[in-house]
Amino acid sequence: MIEKEIEAILKKALDKLKYHLDKLEVVVSNRKDLCDYQFDGCFALAKILHKSPLEIGENIIEALKEEKESLDYFQEVQLLAPGFINFTLTNAIINEKLNNMAKDEKFNIEMPEQETIVIDYGGPNIAKPLHVGHLRSAIVGESIKRMLKYMGHHVIADVHLGDYGLQIGEVIFGMKEKNISLEEVTLEDLETIYPEISSRCKEDEELKEKCATITKELQEENKEYQKYYQKIKELSSNDILRIYNYLDVHFDLWEGESNAYPYIPKLTKKLEEKQLLTESNGARVVYVNEEQDTKELPPLLYQKQNGAYLYGTTDLATILERVENYHPDRIIYIADSRQSMHFETFFRAWKKLDSQNPKLEFLSFGTVNGTDGKPFKTRAGNSPKLDSLFKEVKTAFLNSNTKNEEMKENDLDIIVNAIIKFADLQNNREKDYIFDIAKFSSVVGKTGPYILYTYLRIASILKKEKFYLENLNKEIYDNTDRELRLKMIELENTLKYAVDTRLPSVLANYLYDLCVNMNAFYEKNHINTLENKEKKENWLFLLTLSNRMIKSMLELLEINLPERM
């Protein structure tokens, strides 16, 4: 990784001068006209040594001149007022990095120490149709899963269905009330019954209690309700799977709350042994407050007065299940930021049982908003079903250019996915974002179609041209050439940062910048008509590597490539 290598050279110079920094950091320059990388530690050293940043910078540069590695690595090292040290790499170093990247399937990226990781995302509820609110968990979770796998971790993805909650009791009640048999019930029935009964329960406490009783008896393995449950789960799961397959989102485990119930007795015993369960108004709770808390955190409600268990209980039991079956080093949960209190509560409850294993992470995401800045809705005021969103995006793309109508259906579906996913993943997952269908459907600007078009454009050149170069030579021919090469060697640092922070947006934005550099390079240098064979071979090598990078990084963003656009 370039930054680390520059930091190592810099540290030798600082050690010679007996300068010490707790954090020595070199960053990519945001002024490519001045330098490639930059160090601003002279300001921190100035406070420690009580000298001017310029004096310290001059001393560092003199010390660097005595380092052989520095002479080989840097074309120029420059001090810029009021105390920045600017580094410009040699062509040889840039091309050495690219040659090493080209020879390796994963671009010579150093792999971290491997972990076994369970990643919990998706989280749809049985009997409820998937709508826009379910989109981010699936898309963000799938991308994080793929990045972790790419870096060598053993990753187990679990959809963790909401399949034992109140909504099941509501749907069973509705089916019985409407005399809909198990043989006759359809997915459309479920999608009608749930909102109707759920709405009535908000106004009718007695009805809500009846549905809650059905849910409790289901959890206690009432045979009649189990048959209803199995049919509801089958219909709903098949439809959820259909939509996830369309999105190219895949899970290793299709488990849910129901799978955790066999582990509750063992979990209860463990909590009792550690004296963590407390009676409170007839219910049982786990107090999770800690001395250093500035505000009181509510206890985890483990068991209601009527004996029913809740989400917190099944979430704890699910950790126990995963520990016993998969022995994870880490469990990552991806859910709406509004659930942060719930995760904080049951994480603390688990840590009272086992303070070390596994590590628990909650990764939050914001909402998908419309162009009015409010949560994305249909004209009727509801969150649109994902099927409706897919159709709307496809229509917008077809309307953007009449030639799009000539495309194959499979290619159109790939582009719909690219539009939706890149619109989401280019944004920091923790933030809300505005989903503008017309804007994100364009092949111009920061969009999925722009990335796909760039790849296909370069692929068409490479299809016509052959090259036999095994390594880039030491030449870099112009500014667009140099900027493209520098952007390419940033891949390792970018990907590692995206993985460490669990932010696919870091990778998505890097990919867009890479495509901008590629298009600028292509516009200036018409490779097909180039007569200089050596230059042409070098540039074809460069474009082959850059397109390999685009394809690999698109896979991590769960975006496929169409045959044509």
Secondary structure in CASP SS format (residue, H / E / C, confidence):
PFRMAT SS
TARGET T0000
AUTHOR 0000-0000-0000
METHOD secondary structure of the structure
MODEL  1
M C 1.00
I H 1.00
E H 1.00
K H 1.00
E H 1.00
I H 1.00
E H 1.00
A H 1.00
I H 1.00
L H 1.00
K H 1.00
K H 1.00
A H 1.00
L H 1.00
D H 1.00
K H 1.00
L H 1.00
K C 1.00
Y C 1.00
H C 1.00
L C 1.00
D C 1.00
K C 1.00
L C 1.00
E C 1.00
V E 1.00
V E 1.00
V E 1.00
S C 1.00
N C 1.00
R C 1.00
K C 1.00
D C 1.00
L C 1.00
C C 1.00
D C 1.00
Y E 1.00
Q E 1.00
F E 1.00
D C 1.00
G C 1.00
C H 1.00
F H 1.00
A H 1.00
L H 1.00
A H 1.00
K H 1.00
I H 1.00
L H 1.00
H C 1.00
K C 1.00
S C 1.00
P H 1.00
L H 1.00
E H 1.00
I H 1.00
G H 1.00
E H 1.00
N H 1.00
I H 1.00
I H 1.00
E H 1.00
A H 1.00
L H 1.00
K H 1.00
E C 1.00
E C 1.00
K H 1.00
E H 1.00
S H 1.00
L H 1.00
D H 1.00
Y H 1.00
F E 1.00
Q E 1.00
E E 1.00
V E 1.00
Q E 1.00
L E 1.00
L E 1.00
A C 1.00
P C 1.00
G C 1.00
F E 1.00
I E 1.00
N E 1.00
F E 1.00
T E 1.00
L E 1.00
T C 1.00
N H 1.00
A H 1.00
I H 1.00
I H 1.00
N H 1.00
E H 1.00
K H 1.00
L H 1.00
N H 1.00
N H 1.00
M H 1.00
A H 1.00
K H 1.00
D C 1.00
E C 1.00
K C 1.00
F C 1.00
N C 1.00
I C 1.00
E C 1.00
M C 1.00
P C 1.00
E C 1.00
Q C 1.00
E C 1.00
T E 1.00
I E 1.00
V E 1.00
I E 1.00
D E 1.00
Y C 1.00
G C 1.00
G C 1.00
P C 1.00
N E 1.00
I C 1.00
A C 1.00
K C 1.00
P C 1.00
L C 1.00
H E 1.00
V H 1.00
G H 1.00
H H 1.00
L H 1.00
R H 1.00
S H 1.00
A H 1.00
I H 1.00
V H 1.00
G H 1.00
E H 1.00
S H 1.00
I H 1.00
K H 1.00
R H 1.00
M H 1.00
L H 1.00
K H 1.00
Y H 1.00
M C 1.00
G C 1.00
H C 1.00
H E 1.00
V E 1.00
I E 1.00
A E 1.00
D E 1.00
V C 1.00
H C 1.00
L E 1.00
G E 1.00
D C 1.00
Y C 1.00
G C 1.00
L H 1.00
Q H 1.00
I H 1.00
G H 1.00
E H 1.00
V H 1.00
I H 1.00
F H 1.00
G H 1.00
M H 1.00
K H 1.00
E H 1.00
K C 1.00
N C 1.00
I C 1.00
S C 1.00
L C 1.00
E C 1.00
E C 1.00
V C 1.00
T C 1.00
L H 1.00
E H 1.00
D H 1.00
L H 1.00
E H 1.00
T H 1.00
I H 1.00
Y H 1.00
P H 1.00
E H 1.00
I H 1.00
S H 1.00
S H 1.00
R H 1.00
C H 1.00
K H 1.00
E H 1.00
D C 1.00
E H 1.00
E H 1.00
L H 1.00
K H 1.00
E H 1.00
K H 1.00
C H 1.00
A H 1.00
T H 1.00
I H 1.00
T H 1.00
K H 1.00
E H 1.00
L H 1.00
Q H 1.00
E C 1.00
E C 1.00
N C 1.00
K H 1.00
E H 1.00
Y H 1.00
Q H 1.00
K H 1.00
Y H 1.00
Y H 1.00
Q H 1.00
K H 1.00
I H 1.00
K H 1.00
E H 1.00
L H 1.00
S H 1.00
S H 1.00
N H 1.00
D H 1.00
I H 1.00
L H 1.00
R H 1.00
I H 1.00
Y H 1.00
N H 1.00
Y H 1.00
L C 1.00
D C 1.00
V C 1.00
H C 1.00
F C 1.00
D C 1.00
L E 1.00
W C 1.00
E C 1.00
G E 1.00
E H 1.00
S H 1.00
N H 1.00
A H 1.00
Y H 1.00
P H 1.00
Y H 1.00
I H 1.00
P H 1.00
K H 1.00
L H 1.00
T H 1.00
K H 1.00
K H 1.00
L H 1.00
E H 1.00
E H 1.00
K C 1.00
Q C 1.00
L C 1.00
L C 1.00
T E 1.00
E E 1.00
S E 1.00
N C 1.00
G C 1.00
A E 1.00
R E 1.00
V E 1.00
V E 1.00
Y C 1.00
V C 1.00
N C 1.00
E C 1.00
E C 1.00
Q C 1.00
D C 1.00
T C 1.00
K C 1.00
E C 1.00
L C 1.00
P C 1.00
P C 1.00
L E 1.00
L E 1.00
Y E 1.00
Q E 1.00
K C 1.00
Q C 1.00
N C 1.00
G C 1.00
A C 1.00
Y E 1.00
L C 1.00
Y H 1.00
G H 1.00
T H 1.00
T H 1.00
D H 1.00
L H 1.00
A H 1.00
T H 1.00
I H 1.00
L H 1.00
E H 1.00
R H 1.00
V H 1.00
E H 1.00
N H 1.00
Y H 1.00
H C 1.00
P C 1.00
D C 1.00
R E 1.00
I E 1.00
I E 1.00
Y E 1.00
I E 1.00
A E 1.00
D E 1.00
S H 1.00
R H 1.00
Q H 1.00
S H 1.00
M H 1.00
H H 1.00
F H 1.00
E H 1.00
T H 1.00
F H 1.00
F H 1.00
R H 1.00
A H 1.00
W H 1.00
K H 1.00
K H 1.00
L H 1.00
D C 1.00
S C 1.00
Q C 1.00
N C 1.00
P C 1.00
K E 1.00
L E 1.00
E E 1.00
F E 1.00
L E 1.00
S E 1.00
F E 1.00
G C 1.00
T C 1.00
V E 1.00
N E 1.00
G C 1.00
T C 1.00
D C 1.00
G C 1.00
K C 1.00
P E 1.00
F C 1.00
K C 1.00
T C 1.00
R C 1.00
A C 1.00
G C 1.00
N C 1.00
S C 1.00
P C 1.00
K E 1.00
L H 1.00
D H 1.00
S H 1.00
L H 1.00
F H 1.00
K H 1.00
E H 1.00
V H 1.00
K H 1.00
T H 1.00
A H 1.00
F H 1.00
L H 1.00
N H 1.00
S H 1.00
N C 1.00
T H 1.00
K H 1.00
N H 1.00
E H 1.00
E H 1.00
M C 1.00
K C 1.00
E H 1.00
N H 1.00
D H 1.00
L H 1.00
D H 1.00
I H 1.00
I H 1.00
V H 1.00
N H 1.00
A H 1.00
I H 1.00
I H 1.00
K H 1.00
F H 1.00
A H 1.00
D H 1.00
L H 1.00
Q C 1.00
N C 1.00
N C 1.00
R C 1.00
E C 1.00
K C 1.00
D C 1.00
Y E 1.00
I E 1.00
F C 1.00
D C 1.00
I H 1.00
A H 1.00
K H 1.00
F H 1.00
S C 1.00
S C 1.00
V C 1.00
V C 1.00
G C 1.00
K C 1.00
T C 1.00
G H 1.00
P H 1.00
Y H 1.00
I H 1.00
L H 1.00
Y H 1.00
T H 1.00
Y H 1.00
L H 1.00
R H 1.00
I H 1.00
A H 1.00
S H 1.00
I H 1.00
L H 1.00
K H 1.00
K H 1.00
E C 1.00
K C 1.00
F C 1.00
Y C 1.00
L C 1.00
E C 1.00
N C 1.00
L C 1.00
N C 1.00
K C 1.00
E C 1.00
I C 1.00
Y C 1.00
D C 1.00
N H 1.00
T H 1.00
D H 1.00
R H 1.00
E H 1.00
L H 1.00
R H 1.00
L H 1.00
K H 1.00
M H 1.00
I C 1.00
E C 1.00
L H 1.00
E H 1.00
N H 1.00
T H 1.00
L H 1.00
K H 1.00
Y H 1.00
A H 1.00
V H 1.00
D H 1.00
T H 1.00
R C 1.00
L C 1.00
P H 1.00
S H 1.00
V H 1.00
L H 1.00
A H 1.00
N H 1.00
Y H 1.00
L H 1.00
Y H 1.00
D H 1.00
L H 1.00
C H 1.00
V H 1.00
N H 1.00
M H 1.00
N H 1.00
A H 1.00
F H 1.00
Y H 1.00
E H 1.00
K H 1.00
N C 1.00
H C 1.00
I H 1.00
N H 1.00
T H 1.00
L C 1.00
E C 1.00
N C 1.00
K H 1.00
E H 1.00
K H 1.00
K H 1.00
E H 1.00
N H 1.00
W H 1.00
L H 1.00
F H 1.00
L H 1.00
L H 1.00
T H 1.00
L H 1.00
S H 1.00
N H 1.00
R H 1.00
M H 1.00
I H 1.00
K H 1.00
S H 1.00
M H 1.00
L H 1.00
E H 1.00
L H 1.00
L C 1.00
E C 1.00
I C 1.00
N C 1.00
L C 1.00
P C 1.00
E C 1.00
R C 1.00
M C 1.00
END
